[in-house]
Amino acid sequence: MNRRIFALCIGLGVAALLAPRVAFAEDHLAEAISHTKEAIDEGKQGHADKLVTHAVAALKHAEAAEKAKKNEHTKQGITHLKASIAEGKKKDATAATGHADEALTHLEAAQK
């Protein structure tokens, strides 16, 4: 009986350690999606500088989500966010918005 209780405690402890890591990945992914949507809105208004600000925030959260939980869609989202930032720094709001839109598609797919 004591072995069963010990094994149960170990199992619960491991589960408790791993659960927050998954939750943090989902939180970061949600934040990345939120900032990406803001970036797209700013880009549609022609504000390349504000788009970059939100895309950088989205990138930080997407990278944290990718680190916590590997996912090909998150990886692709990161690639497009980086491209969006590069285009935004060139003051090309249209191209930057296109990449942010692609990033959003991938980040939302990663959330499912």
Order of alpha helices (4+ residues) and beta strands (2+ residues): alpha-alpha-alpha-alpha
